[in-house]
Amino acid sequence: MVDKIVPNDSRVQYKTANLNGHTYNYILSEPKGTKPLNTIFLIHGFPDMSFGWRYQIPHLTSLGLRVVVPDMIGYGDTDAPEDPKEYTCKKTCDDLAALASHIGVSSIILGGHDWGGAVVYRMAMYYPKLLSAVFSVCTPFMPPQKKFMHMSEMPNFKYQIQLRGPGVVKKIVGEEKIRQFLAGIYGARSKDGKPTFTVEVGCLFDRLDGVGSSPLVSDEELDFYVSKFKRNGMRGPTNWYRTGELNYEDEKEIALSGKEIKFQMPFLFISATNDVALPPSLSREMERSFRSLTKGQVEATHWALWEKPEEINQYLEEFLVGQIGARRASL
């Protein structure tokens, strides 16, 4: 059985830092009895928080790594400003660079999932000298656009139309609705066995009442998620979907420069066979943008970190041991 942290786990520390005017909360896990070989940042996506990396934190610490896992802007105990301008990939990267400085390190390994995956590629664009190795789970690299196109124009991203609109913010209010919403996204089914969230529509609000238990998170874990999400509601988490044009403007100059993006640091990309939002086919032409790209795949949905933690951890260990000399701590 794969070790994982639990809500309010005493084996890790819970820290805060003021980064560019925002207060961030983050999990810190240090290797016991040894100086860290390196520092690794883990970046979550929607709708998640630092706790989403619960299966990976103990394993990565056992490799001799200092593990830093922030609640991203809008989530958990981190600030949740109203303005979508505070949620752009560029601002997020600036905040992560400030977090590295706050911790006192000049080089980090960086990993992400979902929106966190999108962030790590942008971090490699904006702060390449800070990164010694990078990985993404589920999220492929999508280069800067020369002409703006909402991601929701793609069939597998239609749900983003709903998420950037007002519906989820207005309707998913209070503990009960937040619990139903999260349970459904985390694989629970409606009373008649149907999904409550699809990539074609988003949340199917009329199916939420009586939704069953999630097969991916325990009742205790779901309670923990709900307690954090109710703090600021759904405005912050959905603000990430309101940044399309803002991110485009930040990256337009790079796209129009005509210069080919070629990441120099080693990268690992792990796709999930049954991820309907981010199918493996999206990564078909990724290789051209990397000097060193390792690919892996697990048989899982979008929640691969939880469904196949042993396989994910094995990929990470093989990549990190090979690239930066991480080692398993002696038991």
ZABA-106733 format. One line per 4 residues: number of its first residue (from 1); for each residue z, x, y of N, C-alpha, C, O. Coordinates in steps of 0.001 Angstrom, whole numbers, plus 500000, padded with zeros to 6 digits. Layout:
NUM	Z:X:Y:Z:X:Y:Z:X:Y:Z:X:Y | ...
***
This chain:
1	500000:500845:498794:500000:500000:500000:500000:500876:501250:500740:501857:501322 | 499182:500528:502223:499070:501305:503454:500265:501015:504358:500583:499857:504629 | 500921:502073:504820:502043:501918:505744:501525:501375:507076:500412:501689:507499 | 502337:500571:507715:501966:500053:509029:503217:499868:509868:504316:499690:509342
5	503034:499912:511175:504160:499598:512032:504344:498080:512072:503405:497323:511831 | 505547:497658:512375:505883:496241:512463:506264:495930:513897:506464:496855:514685 | 506373:494650:514267:506767:494329:515637:508062:495026:516030:509058:494981:515307 | 508025:495676:517200:509194:496387:517734:509698:497454:516778:510905:497630:516614
9	508780:498162:516151:509104:499184:515157:509898:500331:515794:509494:500873:516823 | 511014:500693:515185:511876:501755:515728:511303:503156:515497:511810:504129:516056 | 510256:503268:514681:509677:504585:514407:508766:505068:515525:508391:506240:515563 | 508411:504172:516431:507554:504556:517546:508281:504290:518855:509265:503550:518896
13	507785:504900:519917:508362:504693:521241:507461:503765:522049:506246:503727:521853 | 508080:503019:522957:507339:502114:523831:507515:502611:525259:508625:502609:525792 | 506430:503031:525867:506459:503705:527159:505673:502933:528209:504869:502062:527877 | 505905:503250:529455:505099:502707:530553:504649:503849:531451:505298:504893:531529
17	503534:503634:532124:503019:504621:533070:502286:503887:534178:501608:502890:533929 | 502424:504383:535408:501664:503831:536526:500381:504632:536663:500408:505826:536963 | 499265:503967:536441:497966:504632:536420:497046:503994:537447:496599:502861:537270 | 496767:504714:538509:495863:504223:539564:496293:502857:540090:495456:501995:540359
21	497594:502667:540234:498122:501427:540799:498408:500335:539795:498870:499260:540179 | 498146:500574:538499:498435:499593:537456:499515:500125:536522:499521:501306:536174 | 500419:499253:536123:501430:499635:535152:500909:499347:533749:500605:498204:533407 | 500813:500388:532957:500357:500283:531567:501544:500435:530624:502444:501242:530858
25	501528:499648:529557:502459:499833:528456:501700:500532:527329:500527:500241:527099 | 502364:501455:526623:501685:502108:525503:502676:502501:524415:503853:502754:524671 | 502160:502542:523202:502918:503021:522050:502719:504530:521957:501605:505030:522118 | 503809:505249:521697:503747:506689:521482:504374:507004:520128:505517:506631:519861
29	503622:507687:519284:504121:508095:517970:503920:509599:517820:502792:510090:517864 | 505025:510326:517643:504979:511786:517548:505193:512236:516101:505995:511638:515384 | 504484:513282:515666:504745:513823:514326:506154:514408:514257:506617:515031:515213 | 506825:514212:513144:508205:514658:513008:508278:516137:512631:507583:516607:511730
33	509136:516848:513342:509454:518218:512972:508357:519227:513167:508429:520327:512621 | 507345:518885:513928:506242:519819:514138:505583:519556:515483:505602:518430:515979 | 505010:520578:516061:504278:520426:517310:502953:519722:517026:502264:520083:516072 | 502580:518726:517833:501311:518021:517578:500116:518965:517591:500012:519848:518443
37	499219:518765:516635:497982:519546:516602:497026:519111:517699:496241:519907:518213 | 497106:517837:518048:496240:517277:519078:496798:515898:519435:497721:515407:518786 | 496245:515296:520446:496647:513951:520870:495478:513013:520683:494353:513322:521077 | 495742:511864:520081:494685:510877:519860:495039:509583:520578:496156:509082:520449
41	494090:509044:521335:494224:507750:522009:493456:506712:521186:492337:506969:520743 | 494062:505542:520984:493419:504445:520264:493290:503248:521204:494279:502808:521790 | 492077:502725:521348:491791:501695:522346:491375:500404:521649:490415:500387:520878 | 492099:499329:521924:491837:498045:521269:490834:497213:522052:490423:497576:523154
45	490446:496074:521450:489515:495160:522089:490074:493757:522213:491276:493575:522408 | 489195:492756:522099:489532:491340:522306:489588:490602:520974:488787:490883:520083 | 490519:489663:520825:491774:489515:521573:492865:490243:520796:493355:489741:519784 | 493229:491386:521258:494120:492263:520514:495068:492947:521487:495146:492561:522653
49	495777:493942:521024:496629:494770:521858:496931:496034:521061:496370:496230:519984 | 497795:496880:521566:498081:498147:520885:498489:497931:519429:498199:498766:518573 | 499155:496822:519148:499623:496510:517795:498460:496366:516807:498668:496419:515595 | 497263:496187:517307:496100:496060:516443:495822:497314:515620:495133:497247:514602
53	496351:498453:516053:496178:499715:515337:497358:500006:514405:497602:501159:514050 | 498086:498959:514010:499328:499145:513247:499127:499880:511930:500010:500624:511503 | 497981:499687:511275:497731:500359:509994:497302:501817:510174:497407:502610:509239 | 496829:502168:511344:496323:503519:511563:497371:504462:512159:497327:505667:511912
57	498304:503929:512935:499266:504780:513649:500062:505672:512703:500093:506882:512927 | 500715:505144:511648:501491:506036:510765:500617:507089:510075:501039:508233:509903 | 499410:506703:509685:498542:507644:508983:498119:508786:509898:498151:509948:509493 | 497733:508473:511102:497289:509505:512026:498448:510413:512424:498259:511617:512598
61	499635:509852:512569:500809:510678:512852:501073:511640:511694:501467:512785:511914 | 500857:511177:510463:501074:512021:509286:500112:513197:509231:500368:514167:508517 | 499010:513130:509971:498052:514234:510029:498450:515285:511056:497731:516262:511266 | 499599:515081:511695:500062:516026:512700:499600:515707:514103:499649:516567:514982
65	499150:514477:514331:498640:514075:515639:499673:513276:516426:500408:512460:515870 | 499710:513529:517722:500433:512630:518636:499522:511440:518880:498367:511611:519272 | 500042:510215:518648:499226:509008:518740:499662:508190:519961:500836:507849:520104 | 498710:507884:520828:498959:507122:522059:498085:505873:522020:496861:505960:521914
69	498737:504697:522109:497992:503439:521961:498366:502491:523104:499397:501822:523037 | 497547:502429:524142:497882:501554:525276:497526:500090:525033:496556:499777:524342 | 498337:499195:525619:497892:497827:525841:496902:497916:526995:497271:498347:528088 | 495669:497524:526778:494667:497675:527815:494914:496684:528946:495684:495734:528798
73	494259:496914:530061:494461:496074:531243:494214:494603:530877:493198:494263:530270 | 495160:493743:531259:495057:492323:530958:495806:491892:529713:495915:490696:529442 | 496325:492847:528951:496934:492542:527654:498394:492973:527565:498843:493873:528276 | 499118:492306:526672:500467:492732:526315:501362:492891:527525:501445:492000:528371
77	502034:494032:527605:502960:494306:528702:502326:495128:529811:503020:495588:530718 | 501016:495317:529747:500282:495984:530828:499914:494947:531889:499819:493755:531595 | 499709:495407:533119:499341:494497:534209:498070:493705:533872:497206:494169:533128 | 497986:492507:534439:496825:491638:534214:496327:491106:535550:496552:489939:535869
81	495647:491948:536344:495142:491486:537642:494114:490372:537491:493469:490248:536450 | 493965:489564:538534:493036:488439:538517:491585:488874:538677:490680:488244:538128 | 491362:489950:539427:490007:490354:539809:489305:491088:538666:489813:492104:538192 | 488138:490592:538209:487387:491276:537147:486997:492706:537498:486736:493511:536604
85	486954:493035:538792:486589:494394:539185:487559:495433:538626:487210:496606:538493 | 488766:495002:538301:489767:495928:537762:489574:496182:536267:490318:496965:535677 | 488585:495530:535645:488405:495596:534193:487130:496326:533788:486774:496324:532609 | 486442:496942:534726:485192:497608:534374:485448:498800:533468:486549:499348:533431
89	484418:499189:532742:484543:500364:531867:484860:501617:532683:485656:502450:532250 | 484250:501754:533850:484497:502941:534684:485955:502999:535119:486586:504052:535022 | 486502:501877:535597:487908:501883:536020:488831:502119:534835:489842:502812:534954 | 488479:501541:533691:489287:501752:532495:489286:503225:532106:490329:503772:531748
93	488134:503865:532171:488049:505289:531859:488875:506118:532844:489542:507073:532444 | 488833:505764:534106:489662:506456:535096:491143:506322:534742:491907:507278:534873 | 491539:505137:534297:492932:504914:533911:493309:505741:532679:494408:506292:532616 | 492419:505828:531717:492710:506602:530509:492794:508095:530827:493624:508807:530262
97	491945:508561:531722:492035:509960:532145:493374:510207:532843:493993:511255:532658 | 493814:509237:533645:495114:509353:534306:496253:509326:533291:497267:510000:533476 | 496089:508544:532213:497109:508504:531167:497211:509858:530456:498311:510316:530145 | 496082:510487:530204:496104:511818:529599:496848:512806:530497:497642:513617:530020
101	496582:512727:531799:497270:513585:532755:498772:513274:532785:499599:514183:532854 | 499109:511997:532732:500514:511570:532725:501253:512149:531520:502401:512576:531641 | 500605:512165:530375:501223:512679:529154:501243:514205:529155:502064:514826:528479 | 500334:514798:529918:500326:516250:530052:499380:516957:529115:499653:518076:528680
105	498265:516315:528797:497283:516938:527900:495932:517028:528603:495580:516175:529417 | 495190:518070:528276:493871:518284:528887:492741:518017:527914:491570:518131:528275 | 493086:517656:526657:492074:517346:525650:492625:516297:524713:493772:516395:524276 | 491820:515287:524398:492251:514233:523482:491133:513902:522496:489956:514159:522748
109	491538:513329:521374:490620:512634:520479:490668:511177:520909:491726:510701:521320 | 489579:510469:520829:489542:509095:521320:488895:508178:520295:487825:508480:519767 | 489556:507049:520015:489004:506078:519093:489092:504674:519655:490012:504363:520412 | 488139:503816:519290:488147:502458:519813:487596:501451:518820:486893:501798:517872
113	487939:500185:519068:487446:499062:518265:487081:497936:519216:487795:497691:520188 | 485968:497241:518946:485535:496117:519779:485321:496619:521213:484611:497608:521400 | 485903:495982:522225:485762:496473:523595:486248:497911:523706:485713:498697:524489 | 487268:498253:522914:487728:499638:522909:486642:500602:522475:486575:501733:522956
117	485780:500147:521553:484646:500960:521153:483671:501161:522302:483165:502264:522508 | 483408:500091:523054:482535:500215:524226:483109:501223:525222:482374:502001:525832 | 484429:501196:525376:485097:502098:526321:484960:503559:525894:484742:504423:526743 | 485084:503853:524602:485074:505265:524207:483711:505915:524480:483655:507095:524825
121	482614:505166:524332:481307:505733:524660:481200:506017:526155:480629:507027:526566 | 481754:505115:526960:481708:505326:528416:482621:506482:528807:482312:507238:529729 | 483730:506618:528118:484617:507758:528372:483875:509065:528080:484036:510052:528798 | 483066:509062:527027:482281:510254:526691:481219:510528:527749:480810:511674:527934
125	480770:509487:528443:479811:509663:529528:480489:510200:530787:479987:511120:531434 | 481643:509608:531123:482295:509928:532391:483237:511129:532318:483396:511848:533304 | 483859:511351:531167:484862:512414:531034:484625:513248:529771:485531:513377:528947 | 483434:513811:529606:483129:514520:528354:484035:515712:528079:484339:516003:526922
129	484468:516403:529123:485290:517603:528910:486697:517277:528426:487403:518155:527931 | 487104:516027:528567:488432:515619:528136:488478:515344:526631:489557:515340:526039 | 487315:515114:526007:487259:514622:524632:486829:515712:523653:485798:516356:523842 | 487624:515910:522613:487265:516879:521574:486548:516215:520407:485764:516865:519716
133	486802:514936:520179:486137:514167:519123:486330:512696:519434:487311:512317:520074 | 485395:511859:518983:485417:510435:519324:485008:509616:518100:484151:510030:517319 | 485636:508443:517945:485170:507524:516901:485205:506091:517406:485967:505748:518310 | 484368:505268:516803:484324:503841:517114:484240:503060:515816:483486:503418:514911
137	485019:501991:515730:484976:501098:514577:484314:499801:515013:484784:499138:515938 | 483241:499445:514360:482452:498220:514576:481499:498283:515772:480393:497749:515691 | 481890:498907:516857:481087:498877:518078:480095:500029:518125:480512:501187:518164 | 478792:499749:518123:477786:500808:518231:477596:501224:519691:478088:500563:520606
141	476888:502312:519891:476573:502753:521248:475417:501945:521803:474363:501829:521178 | 475630:501390:522986:474568:500672:523690:474355:501380:525023:475227:501322:525891 | 473217:502045:525207:472981:502850:526405:472996:502006:527673:472803:500791:527618 | 473225:502647:528812:473136:501943:530097:471773:501273:530257:470751:501798:529814
145	471777:500087:530906:470554:499304:531046:469814:499652:532334:470426:499837:533386 | 468499:499738:532237:467691:499933:533433:467514:498625:534190:467325:498617:535407 | 467576:497522:533455:467474:496193:534046:468597:495338:533478:468808:495318:532265 | 469315:494636:534339:470492:493905:533871:470123:492753:532940:469240:491943:533224
149	470833:492716:531825:470718:491605:530891:472099:491288:530364:472773:492163:529820 | 472537:490029:530520:473822:489639:529965:473778:489797:528452:472808:489397:527808 | 474820:490377:527893:474894:490531:526445:474752:489190:525741:474265:489121:524613 | 475177:488126:526412:475139:486794:525802:473718:486281:525589:473530:485228:524982
153	472710:487014:526082:471327:486634:525807:470940:486959:524358:469919:486487:523857 | 471768:487768:523699:471543:488075:522283:472235:487013:521433:473350:486611:521767 | 471619:486542:520347:472182:485444:519547:473599:485687:519050:474405:484759:519002 | 473910:486924:518680:475234:487231:518149:476298:487366:519234:477474:487567:518931
157	475890:487255:520492:476847:487350:521598:476922:486065:522427:477414:486092:523555 | 476443:484945:521888:476460:483693:522642:477881:483277:523033:478082:482650:524073 | 478871:483630:522192:480266:483265:522472:480748:483827:523802:481704:483314:524384 | 480093:484878:524285:480537:485497:525534:480296:484598:526742:480957:484742:527770
161	479344:483666:526614:479122:482695:527697:480399:481884:527908:480841:481684:529040 | 480982:481422:526806:482219:480652:526906:483367:481506:527427:484137:481066:528281 | 483479:482726:526913:484631:483557:527262:484626:483973:528730:485689:484151:529324 | 483445:484128:529321:483437:484503:530738:483545:483286:531656:483690:483428:532870
165	483474:482101:531076:483644:480877:531854:485109:480481:531964:485986:481254:531577 | 485392:479277:532489:486783:478862:532714:487450:478177:531533:488665:477976:531553 | 486682:477807:530492:487205:476941:529438:488405:477479:528692:489412:476784:528557 | 488316:478715:528201:489413:479286:527418:490664:479445:528269:491772:479175:527804
169	490494:479879:529504:491643:480069:530397:492372:478742:530630:493602:478703:530657 | 491610:477658:530796:492209:476358:531092:492782:475670:529856:493808:474995:529941 | 492129:475836:528715:492514:475076:527533:493493:475804:526607:494259:475164:525886 | 493468:477131:526627:494374:477885:525749:495594:478291:526573:495700:479413:527070
173	496497:477339:526694:497694:477510:527520:498917:477114:526694:498913:476084:526021 | 499957:477935:526752:501190:477630:526026:501173:478209:524617:500116:478513:524064 | 502371:478355:524049:502514:479024:522754:501673:478393:521647:501022:479101:520879 | 501686:477068:521565:501004:476412:520455:499503:476670:520485:498907:477026:519468
177	498895:476489:521653:497446:476681:521750:497065:478151:521572:496052:478461:520945 | 497875:479051:522123:497587:480478:521950:497665:480848:520475:496825:481594:519972 | 498683:480319:519776:498818:480599:518342:497605:480075:517563:497075:480767:516694 | 497175:478863:517878:496019:478281:517194:494753:479097:517472:493976:479387:516562
181	494563:479454:518721:493380:480220:519124:493324:481559:518405:492298:481915:517826 | 494436:482307:518441:494468:483618:517810:494332:483516:516293:493587:484281:515680 | 495053:482567:515688:494966:482405:514234:493524:482164:513811:493061:482724:512817 | 492810:481322:514575:491422:481024:514246:490518:482233:514361:489675:482462:513493
185	490680:483007:515416:489869:484215:515565:490215:485222:514466:489358:485975:514005 | 491481:485221:514057:491916:486134:512999:491711:485536:511610:492423:485898:510673 | 490755:484634:511464:490306:484198:510151:490870:482903:509610:490470:482482:508524 | 491793:482243:510324:492329:480967:509841:491260:479881:509933:490323:479987:510724
189	491407:478849:509126:490445:477751:509088:491067:476458:509598:492287:476294:509603 | 490203:475549:510024:490654:474237:510490:491181:473416:509317:491107:473850:508167 | 491704:472248:509604:492246:471375:508555:491228:471066:507477:491586:470909:506310 | 489944:470975:507860:488907:470674:506871:488137:471917:506433:487010:471829:505946
193	488780:473095:506621:488223:474329:506072:487100:474966:506850:486378:475804:506311 | 486932:474591:508105:485847:475144:508917:486378:476219:509870:487559:476210:510216 | 485513:477144:510296:485947:478150:511270:486237:477508:512624:485629:476500:512982 | 487161:478091:513367:487480:477569:514696:486857:478415:515803:487008:478107:516986
197	486156:479484:515415:485493:480352:516387:484210:480868:515749:484230:481378:514629 | 483095:480734:516462:481823:481252:515967:481148:482068:517059:481406:481864:518246 | 480280:482998:516653:479580:483806:517647:478536:482982:518389:478130:483348:519492 | 478097:481879:517800:477083:481035:518447:477662:480168:519560:476952:479812:520500
201	478962:479820:519461:479578:478896:520420:480791:479504:521114:480944:479376:522328 | 481640:480156:520356:482940:480577:520853:484008:479752:520173:483899:479450:518985 | 485039:479385:520912:486116:478590:520341:485695:477123:520229:485202:476529:521188 | 485899:476557:519049:485634:475133:518827:486975:474410:519001:487730:474220:518048
205	487237:474021:520226:488563:473518:520603:489002:472322:519774:490192:472164:519499 | 488061:471479:519374:488423:470267:518637:488871:470557:517208:489328:469653:516509 | 488747:471795:516769:489171:472161:515419:490522:472881:515389:491005:473239:514315 | 491128:473093:516540:492329:473925:516586:493573:473231:516032:494391:473877:515378
209	493731:471940:516279:494932:471246:515812:495023:471308:514289:494082:470949:513581 | 496153:471763:513809:496363:471835:512373:495711:473029:511713:495591:473066:510488 | 495280:474025:512512:494655:475213:511941:495619:475877:510961:496832:475850:511165 | 495085:476466:509909:495916:477073:508875:496425:478455:509250:496345:478872:510405
213	496949:479157:508254:497476:480501:508464:496357:481530:508425:495356:481355:507729 | 496540:482595:509178:495570:483682:509163:495741:484511:507896:496866:484816:507502 | 494635:484875:507258:494718:485749:506088:494921:487217:506460:495103:488062:505585 | 494889:487516:507757:494909:488906:508207:496204:489333:508883:496531:490520:508911
217	496944:488366:509428:498217:488690:510074:499298:487775:509507:499054:486601:509230 | 500493:488332:509341:501615:487538:508845:502120:486610:509940:501752:486758:511105 | 502952:485667:509572:503539:484760:510567:504334:485551:511603:504280:485251:512796 | 505068:486560:511145:505849:487390:512066:504929:488134:513032:505213:488218:514227
221	503833:488668:512515:502895:489386:513367:502212:488448:514353:502008:488808:515512 | 501860:487248:513903:501234:486286:514807:502211:485856:515896:501820:485698:517052 | 503473:485665:515537:504497:485347:516541:504560:486439:517603:504709:486157:518792 | 504444:487689:517161:504503:488830:518074:503297:488808:519017:503445:489018:520221
225	502123:488556:518477:500940:488428:519320:501108:487313:520351:500817:487495:521533 | 501581:486159:519887:501730:485010:520793:502709:485334:521913:502471:484984:523069 | 503813:486006:521572:504819:486338:522588:504243:487223:523680:504658:487133:524835 | 503287:488080:523323:502677:488969:524308:501562:488271:525085:501438:488462:526295
229	500749:487461:524395:499647:486780:525072:500124:485710:526043:499465:485455:527051 | 501256:485083:525758:501728:484023:526654:502256:484601:527971:502423:483868:528945 | 502516:485899:528002:503057:486533:529206:502119:486340:530394:502569:486011:531491 | 500820:486543:530183:499856:486427:531281:498720:485458:531000:497834:485289:531838
233	498728:484816:529830:497673:483870:529516:496358:484557:529192:496319:485762:528942 | 495285:483783:529198:493992:484268:528722:493071:484795:529824:491984:485295:529536 | 493496:484687:531076:492635:485156:532161:492335:486656:532043:491177:487067:532126 | 493369:487464:531850:493171:488904:531745:492270:489297:530586:491277:489993:530796
237	492591:488867:529355:491737:489227:528224:490278:488796:528388:489369:489539:528016 | 490047:487600:528941:488662:487145:529098:487966:487790:530297:486741:487730:530402 | 488732:488404:531199:488113:489092:532338:487173:490203:531884:486224:490536:532593 | 487424:490773:530725:486531:491817:530218:485098:491300:530080:484143:492069:530184
241	484957:489993:529844:483625:489393:529679:482993:489013:531023:481864:488524:531065 | 483713:489237:532100:483197:488952:533443:482743:490221:534146:482516:490217:535355 | 482610:491302:533395:482296:492595:534003:480847:493038:533787:480490:494161:534142 | 480017:492179:533215:478651:492596:532873:477886:493204:534030:477394:494328:533927
245	477779:492481:535121:477027:492980:536267:477735:494153:536936:477086:495062:537454 | 479054:494133:536925:479828:495232:537509:479587:496525:536730:479372:497581:537326 | 479622:496443:535403:479351:497624:534584:477916:498101:534765:477648:499302:534804 | 477004:497150:534875:475600:497507:535102:475446:498310:536393:474756:499329:536416
249	476087:497849:537462:475982:498544:538748:476562:499956:538659:476019:500895:539240 | 477683:500099:537919:478298:501421:537761:477377:502384:537017:477389:503587:537276 | 476577:501848:536089:475786:502697:535193:474306:502762:535564:473548:503517:534956 | 473895:501984:536547:472476:501866:536883:471861:503219:537229:470745:503521:536807
253	472569:504016:537976:472035:505315:538384:471780:506204:537167:470784:506926:537112 | 472694:506143:536192:472519:506932:534969:471279:506455:534218:470475:507258:533744 | 471138:505131:534118:470006:504562:533382:468680:504893:534040:467710:505220:533356 | 468631:504811:535362:467387:505017:536085:467040:506484:536290:465926:506802:536708
257	467968:507375:536005:467723:508803:536198:466659:509340:535238:466017:510357:535499 | 466493:508626:534116:465526:509077:533124:466050:510172:532224:465358:510599:531300 | 467260:510632:532476:467849:511691:531662:468398:511096:530371:469155:510125:530387 | 468010:511684:529277:468460:511196:527976:469936:511502:527762:470381:512623:528009
261	470698:510507:527303:472101:510735:526975:472191:511420:525618:471629:510949:524630 | 472902:512534:525588:473084:513279:524345:474534:513751:524297:474886:514775:524882 | 475362:512994:523595:476777:513347:523504:476920:514626:522693:476337:514754:521616 | 477700:515575:523214:477843:516878:522569:479039:516951:521628:479026:517741:520684
265	480070:516147:521862:481248:516188:520995:480971:515454:519691:480113:514573:519659 | 481679:515796:518606:481469:515093:517335:481905:513642:517404:482947:513323:517976 | 481096:512760:516814:481341:511316:516816:481368:510795:515379:480661:511294:514503 | 482201:509781:515166:482201:509014:513921:482015:507550:514282:482700:507028:515161
269	481089:506892:513601:480906:505453:513776:481073:504769:512431:480390:505108:511465 | 481988:503798:512369:482240:503033:511149:481827:501592:511398:482405:500914:512247 | 480835:501127:510666:480393:499739:510802:481042:498886:509725:481556:499401:508732 | 481010:497567:509935:481561:496609:508978:480441:495674:508534:479781:495049:509364
273	480232:495582:507231:479071:494857:506692:479029:493397:507114:477946:492843:507304 | 480194:492763:507264:480247:491324:507530:480667:490991:508961:481158:489895:509231 | 480472:491929:509860:480780:491691:511269:479603:490937:511890:478546:491522:512123 | 479782:489653:512156:478672:488851:512670:478445:489074:514159:477344:488834:514654
277	479459:489527:514880:479282:489816:516305:478635:491175:516505:477784:491336:517380 | 479030:492152:515702:478521:493512:515824:477971:493976:514463:478554:494854:513825 | 476864:493394:514029:476307:493760:512719:475861:495212:512694:475475:495757:513728 | 475906:495851:511525:475506:497254:511407:474097:497534:511917:473801:498655:512330
281	473227:496528:511892:471845:496733:512347:471760:497177:513807:470771:497788:514214 | 472784:496875:514589:472784:497272:515998:472856:498785:516169:472529:499307:517235 | 473283:499490:515125:473453:500940:515228:472232:501698:514724:472288:502917:514560 | 471147:501005:514479:469986:501585:513803:469418:502814:514515:468960:503751:513862
285	469446:502815:515838:468823:503919:516575:469847:504786:517308:469508:505477:518269 | 471081:504748:516855:472130:505494:517544:471939:507006:517501:472259:507696:518469 | 471428:507522:516402:471421:508973:516178:470814:509769:517335:471238:510891:517611 | 469831:509190:518002:469123:509935:519049:470037:510339:520214:469706:511241:520983
289	471190:509661:520339:472067:509926:521481:473224:510874:521162:474109:511066:521994 | 473225:511468:519964:474360:512288:519545:473893:513616:518962:472925:513672:518204 | 474593:514675:519327:474353:515966:518685:474908:515958:517267:474301:516505:516346 | 476085:515323:517103:476736:515285:515796:477325:513894:515566:478373:513556:516118
293	476650:513096:514754:477102:511733:514466:477291:511548:512964:476367:511744:512176 | 478513:511163:512587:478827:510804:511207:478928:509290:511124:479565:508661:511969 | 478306:508705:510114:478361:507253:509953:479099:506883:508673:478964:507549:507646 | 479878:505814:508751:480547:505254:507587:480430:503744:507626:480047:503178:508650
297	480749:503097:506541:480671:501634:506497:481713:501092:505525:481961:501678:504472 | 482318:499968:505892:483262:499290:505015:482811:497847:504840:482157:497277:505713 | 483164:497271:503713:482829:495877:503459:483926:495011:504051:484952:494769:503415 | 483705:494548:505265:484738:493819:506005:484098:493025:507128:482920:493197:507438
301	484898:492148:507735:484479:491429:508932:484794:492291:510153:485054:493488:510034 | 484767:491668:511313:485075:492370:512553:486468:492993:512529:486722:493971:513233 | 487376:492431:511724:488756:492926:511686:488928:493968:510590:489862:493906:509790 | 488016:494916:510570:487993:495955:509536:489256:496806:509534:489686:497264:508475
305	489861:497027:510704:491074:497841:510776:492184:497277:509906:493013:498020:509380 | 492196:495937:509756:493251:495266:508997:492807:494930:507577:493614:494937:506648 | 491526:494638:507419:491027:494241:506096:490874:495426:505149:491150:495320:503954 | 490435:496544:505693:490185:497729:504865:490866:498974:505466:490215:499986:505722
309	492191:498878:505685:492874:500004:506350:492816:501306:505567:492711:502379:506161 | 492883:501228:504235:492866:502452:503436:491530:503171:503586:491489:504392:503737 | 490434:502409:503545:489114:503018:503693:488898:503548:505108:488359:504639:505294 | 489320:502771:506099:489205:503226:507490:489980:504524:507671:489462:505485:508241
313	491225:504555:507186:492060:505743:507338:491463:506954:506624:491580:508082:507103 | 490831:506720:505491:490200:507819:504770:489034:508392:505566:488882:509610:505662 | 488213:507518:506135:487122:507986:506987:487663:508812:508151:487137:509880:508464 | 488726:508302:508793:489286:509004:509941:489835:510361:509538:489618:511357:510228
317	490548:510399:508417:491128:511671:507969:490031:512690:507657:490123:513846:508071 | 489019:512276:506944:487936:513202:506600:487242:513724:507850:486913:514907:507940 | 487025:512844:508801:486378:513236:510053:487261:514183:510857:486790:515207:511352 | 488528:513845:510986:489416:514633:511838:489763:515977:511213:489824:516987:511914
321	489992:516002:509901:490274:517272:509237:489064:518189:509351:489202:519390:509583 | 487896:517621:509189:486682:518422:509267:486382:518922:510669:485842:520016:510839 | 486730:518123:511682:486328:518449:513044:487377:519240:513812:487033:520174:514538 | 488642:518887:513667:489636:519530:514538:490830:520087:513779:491844:520440:514381
325	490710:520168:512447:491752:520818:511677:493053:520059:511558:494111:520661:511378 | 492986:518732:511655:494203:517945:511432:494675:518182:510002:493868:518462:509116 | 495949:518072:509783:496479:518267:508445:497504:517182:508161:498149:516675:509079 | 497654:516829:506901:498659:515848:506517:500036:516501:506561:500234:517589:506022
329	500988:515824:507211:502347:516345:507265:502948:516384:505875:502698:515488:505069 | 503741:517414:505580:504386:517497:504272:505424:516400:504139:506164:516121:505082 | 505482:515777:502971:506387:514660:502741:507733:515169:502272:508641:514375:502022
***
